[in-house]
Amino acid sequence: MSEIQNNEEEVKSKDYEDVCYICRRPESVTGPMIHIQGDICICSDCMQKTFDAMNSSGGMNLGDMFNMNIGKMPNISMINLADLQGAIPQSQKLKKKKPKEKKEAPVLDIHSIPAPHKIKASLDEYVVGQEHAKKVMSVAVYNHYKRVMSDDRDGVEIEKSNMLMIGPTGSGKTYLVKTLARLLDVPLAITDATSLTEAGYIGDDIESVVSKLLAAADNDVERAEHGIIFIDEIDKIAKKRNANQRDVSGESVQQGMLKLLEGAEIEVPVGASSKNAMVPMTTVDTRNILFICGGAFPDLDEIIKERLNKAASIGFKSDLKDKYDNDENLLCQVTVEDVRKFGMIPEFLGRLPILFSLEALTEDMLVKILSEPKNAILKQYQKLLAMDEVDLVFDEGALHAIARQAKEKKVGARALRAIIEEFMLDIMYEIPKDDNIGRVTITEDYVEKKGGPLIQMRGVASIEQSAGI
């Protein structure tokens, strides 16, 4: 067994190139490495500089060492090799790039990418509602990967289809992107913009979002360059109203992301979120990386409402000022100008050409979310109780009662799990005690704390427990 593991490790190590312990450059840049004890690699330049510093009169000549075919350096007494054990972890080793041919074959094939209607059909299995959003994302992703596979020999270069997704909290922004990346089998990095700051300040550098994608691609640069980056909470880097203090996490971050979104070669740290002298660096081209930005944009509805009311606010035909107060889908009428007023700079919005909104979840949509998707919440609890050989059934009234309570909390679909967990606690605690219980039916009265669930014993008619289990 150990021999098989050793062989697998040897094959895996051949796919990755060594990194100099001192200058952190990979072997493809420095040339052959010198290996010393503790699996530590040092490039010839750094080793020669070390010898030159040790002996200013001339030092050793590493060229003679290579001519003598000395593959490994002997033990060096001046270095405490015990301190350097495991200096470069596997997460900081770069995967070797394949040698480029004159006519490089495309990494992706047009036949391997599903058509937009197939992408949407797969999203329908997991995401309830949001028909417009699913259609927009399906077309944008399909066009993006067609762009990756196209050539510009005819002089026509297709622009990137980066997206800006706006929707209330809990409406499924992150879930949509996760499902999409799983369907396409491409690397996905999900990060939030709240931790991003201008270079030189405490927080993550802007390049850290690409570093996370590289880690998701197992440090394979070529695979990472065709991945998807989802930047959540993008509304948190809007321009700040107070201009008296330096805005290190707002407009400056937007300006720093411009070249990232448009496409450029970015130096990113490998296996770390920030740059420092002890982390190897590599170059990633972001031209073929799809960026999806999402955010709840609180108070954006007030800006939209102000624009809509301004059209006819005086005269006999003017609209009432409270006309849009109860409109839950006001965000669907958003324009680029509204987002600019919110605090996003025009240059940033220009690099996100596709702007769309998600609908607020209605009571009927919440009921469908509970039971219809492949991994619906109710199916998860039914599976848990099925392991105890108990059937779990929900009345139609109970589903609507759960949806009503979730609607009142105003946090979208995230409220559903908390509500179910509250009234399922006693049931999941007591059921393993009694092997005679065959079925539990959750009623509307039990959800609203007016009664108890229906308990059916094995081979016995159902009885109602008025005080609960």
C-alpha positions in Angstrom: 0.0 0.0 0.0 2.8 2.4 0.9 4.5 1.7 -2.5 1.3 2.7 -4.3 1.1 5.9 -2.3 4.8 6.7 -3.0 4.2 6.2 -6.8 1.2 8.5 -6.7 3.2 11.2 -4.9 6.1 10.8 -7.4 3.6 11.3 -10.4 2.0 14.3 -8.7 5.4 15.9 -8.0 6.3 15.6 -11.6 3.4 17.8 -12.5 4.6 20.6 -10.3 7.7 22.7 -10.6 10.1 23.6 -7.8 10.2 27.1 -6.4 13.4 28.8 -5.1 13.4 29.1 -1.3 15.1 32.5 -1.4 13.8 34.5 -4.4 10.6 32.5 -4.8 10.9 32.2 -8.6 9.8 28.9 -10.3 12.1 26.5 -12.1 10.7 27.5 -15.5 12.2 31.0 -14.9 15.5 30.2 -13.1 16.5 27.0 -14.8 17.6 23.8 -12.9 17.5 24.0 -9.1 20.0 22.9 -6.6 18.5 20.5 -4.0 19.7 20.5 -0.4 18.5 18.6 2.7 14.9 19.0 3.7 13.6 19.0 0.1 14.7 22.7 -0.2 15.4 24.1 -3.6 17.7 27.1 -4.4 18.3 28.5 -7.8 21.8 29.0 -9.2 21.6 32.8 -9.0 20.8 32.9 -5.3 23.4 30.2 -4.5 26.1 32.1 -6.4 25.2 35.4 -4.6 25.4 33.5 -1.3 28.9 32.2 -2.1 30.0 35.6 -3.4 28.9 37.2 -0.1 30.7 34.5 1.9 34.0 35.0 0.0 34.4 38.5 -1.4 37.7 37.5 -3.1 36.0 35.4 -5.7 33.9 32.7 -4.1 32.8 29.5 -5.6 31.8 29.1 -9.3 28.5 27.2 -9.7 29.2 26.7 -13.4 32.0 24.2 -12.4 29.6 22.4 -10.2 27.0 21.9 -13.0 29.7 20.8 -15.4 30.7 18.1 -12.8 27.0 17.0 -12.8 26.7 17.5 -9.1 22.9 17.1 -8.7 22.7 17.8 -4.9 24.7 20.0 -2.6 26.4 18.4 0.4 25.3 19.3 3.9 26.0 23.0 4.7 26.9 23.5 8.4 26.1 27.3 8.3 22.4 26.6 7.7 20.2 25.1 10.2 18.4 22.7 7.9 16.0 21.6 10.7 14.4 25.0 10.7 13.7 24.8 6.9 11.9 21.4 6.9 8.7 21.7 4.9 9.5 25.3 3.9 7.4 25.2 0.8 4.1 23.4 1.3 2.3 21.7 -1.6 -0.3 24.6 -1.8 2.6 26.9 -2.8 3.9 24.8 -5.6 3.1 25.7 -9.2 1.8 23.3 -11.7 4.0 23.1 -14.8 2.7 24.8 -17.9 2.4 22.6 -21.0 4.8 23.6 -23.8 3.0 25.9 -26.2 2.7 24.8 -29.8 2.5 27.1 -32.8 -1.2 26.3 -33.3 -2.5 25.8 -29.7 -5.6 23.7 -29.5 -8.5 25.4 -27.5 -8.8 24.1 -24.0 -12.6 24.1 -24.3 -14.7 22.6 -27.1 -17.9 24.2 -28.4 -19.6 20.9 -28.2 -18.7 20.4 -24.5 -20.5 23.6 -23.4 -24.3 23.1 -23.1 -26.6 25.5 -25.0 -28.3 28.3 -23.1 -31.7 26.4 -22.9 -29.9 23.4 -21.4 -28.0 25.6 -18.9 -31.3 27.1 -17.8 -33.0 23.7 -17.6 -30.3 22.5 -15.3 -30.6 25.7 -13.2 -34.4 25.1 -13.0 -33.7 21.8 -11.1 -32.1 23.7 -8.2 -33.3 27.3 -8.3 -37.0 28.3 -8.1 -38.3 31.3 -10.0 -35.9 34.0 -11.2 -36.7 33.2 -14.8 -35.2 36.4 -16.3 -32.0 36.1 -14.2 -31.4 32.4 -15.2 -32.0 33.3 -18.9 -29.5 36.2 -18.8 -26.8 34.2 -17.0 -27.2 31.2 -19.4 -26.8 33.4 -22.5 -23.9 35.4 -21.0 -21.9 32.3 -19.9 -22.5 30.6 -23.2 -21.3 33.6 -25.2 -18.3 34.0 -22.8 -17.0 30.5 -23.5 -17.6 30.9 -27.2 -15.4 34.1 -26.9 -12.7 32.0 -25.2 -12.7 29.5 -28.0 -12.9 32.0 -30.9 -9.9 33.4 -32.7 -9.4 37.0 -33.9 -7.8 36.3 -37.2 -10.6 38.0 -39.0 -10.1 41.2 -36.9 -13.3 40.7 -34.9 -12.6 40.5 -31.2 -15.6 39.6 -28.9 -15.8 41.7 -25.7 -16.1 40.1 -22.2 -19.6 39.5 -20.8 -19.0 40.4 -17.2 -22.2 40.6 -15.1 -23.6 42.8 -12.3 -26.3 41.1 -10.4 -28.6 43.1 -8.1 -31.1 41.4 -5.8 -32.5 41.5 -2.2 -30.8 39.4 0.4 -31.7 35.8 0.3 -33.0 35.8 -3.3 -30.4 33.3 -4.5 -27.5 35.3 -6.0 -24.7 33.1 -4.6 -26.7 29.9 -5.1 -27.2 30.7 -8.8 -23.4 31.1 -9.4 -22.5 28.0 -7.4 -25.0 25.9 -9.4 -23.7 27.4 -12.6 -20.0 26.6 -11.9 -20.9 23.0 -10.8 -22.8 22.5 -14.1 -20.0 23.8 -16.3 -17.2 22.1 -14.3 -14.9 25.1 -14.2 -13.0 26.6 -11.3 -15.0 29.0 -9.2 -13.8 31.5 -6.6 -16.3 33.2 -4.4 -15.1 36.2 -2.5 -16.6 39.3 -0.9 -15.6 42.8 -1.5 -15.9 43.9 2.1 -12.3 42.8 2.9 -10.7 44.4 -0.1 -8.6 47.5 0.5 -6.2 49.7 -1.5 -2.7 48.3 -1.8 -0.6 49.0 1.3 -3.4 49.0 3.8 -4.6 46.3 6.2 -6.9 43.9 4.4 -6.8 41.8 1.2 -5.2 43.2 -1.9 -7.3 43.3 -5.1 -5.2 40.5 -6.6 -6.3 38.2 -3.9 -9.5 37.4 -5.7 -7.4 35.9 -8.6 -5.3 34.1 -6.1 -8.4 32.3 -4.7 -9.3 31.2 -8.2 -5.8 29.8 -8.7 -6.2 27.8 -5.5 -9.6 26.5 -6.6 -7.9 25.3 -9.9 -5.3 23.4 -7.9 -2.6 26.0 -8.8 -3.1 25.2 -12.5 -2.7 28.6 -14.2 -4.1 27.4 -17.6 -7.3 26.1 -15.9 -7.7 29.1 -13.7 -7.6 31.4 -16.7 -10.9 30.0 -17.9 -12.7 30.1 -14.5 -15.4 32.2 -12.9 -14.9 34.8 -10.1 -17.9 35.8 -8.1 -17.4 39.0 -6.1 -20.2 39.2 -3.5 -21.2 42.4 -1.5 -20.0 44.5 -4.4 -22.2 47.4 -3.1 -19.8 47.7 -0.1 -17.1 49.3 -2.3 -19.3 52.2 -3.3 -18.0 55.7 -2.9 -18.4 57.0 0.6 -20.5 60.1 1.2 -18.0 61.6 3.6 -15.1 63.0 1.6 -13.1 64.3 4.6 -11.4 60.9 5.2 -9.3 58.7 2.8 -11.5 56.2 1.1 -9.3 53.1 1.1 -12.0 50.5 0.7 -14.4 52.3 -1.7 -13.7 54.2 -4.9 -10.0 53.3 -4.8 -10.8 49.6 -4.8 -13.1 50.1 -7.8 -10.3 51.9 -9.7 -7.9 49.1 -8.8 -10.3 46.5 -10.2 -10.6 48.1 -13.6 -7.7 46.4 -15.2 -8.7 43.1 -13.5 -12.2 43.2 -15.0 -11.1 44.3 -18.5 -8.3 41.7 -18.8 -4.6 42.0 -17.9 -1.7 40.0 -16.7 -1.7 40.1 -12.9 1.0 38.9 -10.6 -0.7 37.0 -7.8 0.7 35.1 -4.7 0.5 31.3 -4.8 -1.1 29.7 -1.8 -1.7 32.9 0.2 -4.0 35.9 0.1 -1.4 38.6 0.4 2.0 39.3 -1.0 5.1 39.0 1.1 8.7 38.0 0.6 8.2 34.3 1.5 5.4 33.6 -1.0 6.1 32.6 -4.6 4.4 34.7 -7.3 3.0 33.8 -10.7 1.3 35.6 -13.6 -2.3 35.0 -14.4 -4.0 36.5 -17.5 -7.6 37.6 -16.6 -8.7 38.2 -20.2 -10.7 35.0 -20.3 -11.9 35.0 -16.7 -15.6 35.6 -16.3 -16.4 38.1 -13.5 -19.8 38.1 -11.9 -20.5 40.9 -9.3 -23.4 40.7 -7.0 -24.9 42.8 -4.2 -28.1 43.7 -2.3 -27.6 47.5 -2.8 -29.6 48.6 0.2 -31.4 52.0 -0.3 -31.0 51.7 -4.1 -34.8 51.4 -4.2 -35.0 55.0 -2.8 -32.9 56.3 -5.7 -35.2 54.4 -8.2 -38.3 55.7 -6.5 -37.0 59.3 -6.7 -36.3 58.9 -10.4 -39.7 57.4 -11.1 -41.6 60.1 -9.1 -39.7 62.9 -10.8 -41.4 62.2 -14.1 -44.8 63.5 -13.0 -44.9 65.0 -9.5 -46.9 68.2 -10.1 -50.3 68.7 -11.7 -53.6 66.8 -12.1 -52.0 63.7 -13.7 -49.2 63.4 -11.2 -48.6 60.1 -9.4 -48.9 59.7 -5.7 -45.5 59.7 -3.9 -46.3 56.5 -2.1 -47.2 54.7 -5.4 -44.0 52.6 -5.3 -43.7 52.1 -1.5 -45.2 48.6 -1.6 -43.5 47.5 -4.8 -41.2 44.6 -3.8 -39.8 44.3 -7.3 -38.7 47.9 -7.6 -35.1 46.8 -8.2 -36.2 45.3 -11.5 -36.5 48.8 -12.9 -32.9 49.7 -12.1 -30.7 51.5 -14.6 -27.0 52.1 -14.9 -27.6 55.8 -13.8 -29.3 54.6 -10.6 -26.2 52.4 -9.7 -23.9 55.3 -10.5 -25.8 57.5 -8.1 -25.5 54.8 -5.5 -21.7 55.2 -5.6 -20.3 53.0 -8.3 -17.9 54.9 -10.7 -18.8 55.0 -14.5 -15.5 53.3 -15.5 -16.3 50.3 -13.2 -19.9 50.0 -14.5 -18.6 50.2 -18.1 -16.7 47.0 -17.6 -19.9 45.2 -16.3 -22.0 45.5 -19.5 -24.7 43.0 -18.3 -26.9 44.4 -15.6 -29.9 42.5 -14.3 -32.0 42.1 -11.1 -33.4 39.2 -9.1 -37.1 39.2 -8.0 -38.1 39.4 -4.4 -39.4 36.0 -3.2 -43.1 35.8 -2.8 -45.0 33.4 -0.5 -45.7 30.9 -3.3 -42.0 31.0 -4.4 -40.9 30.2 -0.8 -43.4 27.3 -0.7 -41.8 25.9 -3.9 -38.3 26.5 -2.5 -39.2 24.3 0.5 -40.2 21.2 -1.5 -39.4 21.4 -5.3 -35.6 21.7 -5.8 -33.4 18.6 -5.9 -31.9 19.4 -2.5 -34.9 21.1 -1.0 -34.9 21.7 2.8 -37.9 19.4 3.4 -36.2 16.6 1.5 -33.2 17.0 3.7 -35.2 16.6 6.9 -37.2 13.7 5.4 -33.9 11.9 4.7 -32.7 12.5 8.3 -35.9 10.9 9.7 -35.8 8.1 7.1 -32.6 6.9 8.7 -34.7 6.3 11.8 -37.3 4.6 9.6 -39.9 7.4 10.1 -41.8 9.1 7.4 -42.0 12.9 7.6 -45.0 14.6 5.9 -45.9 18.3 5.7 -49.4 19.6 5.2 -50.0 22.2 2.5 -51.2 24.6 5.2 -47.9 24.0 7.2 -45.8 25.0 4.1 -47.7 28.3 3.7 -47.4 29.0 7.4 -43.6 28.5 7.2 -43.5 30.7 4.1 -45.5 33.5 5.8 -43.1 33.5 8.8 -40.1 33.6 6.5 -41.6 36.5 4.6 -42.0 38.5 7.8 -38.3 38.1 8.7 -37.3 39.9 5.4 -34.1 37.9 4.8 -35.3 35.8 1.9 -34.9 32.0 1.7 -32.3 32.1 4.5 -35.1 32.3 7.1 -36.7 29.0 6.0 -34.0 26.8 7.7 -34.2 28.7 11.0 -37.9 28.4 11.2 -38.0 24.6 10.4 -35.1 23.9 12.8 -37.1 25.6 15.6 -40.2 23.4 15.5 -38.3 20.2 14.4 -36.0 20.3 17.4 -38.3 18.4 19.8 -39.3 15.9 17.1 -35.7 15.0 16.2 -34.9 14.7 19.9 -37.8 12.5 20.9 -38.2 10.2 17.9 -35.1 8.0 18.4 -36.5 7.1 21.9 -39.6 5.3 20.5 -39.2 2.6 17.8 -43.0 2.4 17.3 -43.4 5.8 15.6 -43.9 5.3 11.9 -45.0 8.7 10.6 -45.0 12.3 11.7 -47.2 14.9 10.0 -46.4 18.6 10.5 -49.6 20.6 10.6 -50.3 24.3 10.2 -51.4 24.5 13.9 -48.0 23.0 15.0 -46.0 25.5 12.9 -48.1 28.4 14.4 -47.7 26.9 17.9 -51.5 26.3 18.3 -51.3 22.5 18.4 -49.1 19.5 17.9 -48.0 17.2 15.1 -49.9 14.1 14.0 -48.1 11.0 15.2 -48.9 7.6 13.5 -47.6 4.5 15.2 -46.7 1.4 13.1 -49.9 -0.4 12.3 -52.0 2.0 14.5 -54.4 4.8 13.4 -53.0 8.4 13.7 -53.6 10.3 16.9 -53.2 14.0 17.5 -50.8 15.1 20.2 -52.3 18.4 21.3 -49.4 19.4 23.5 -46.6 18.3 21.2 -44.3 15.3 21.6 
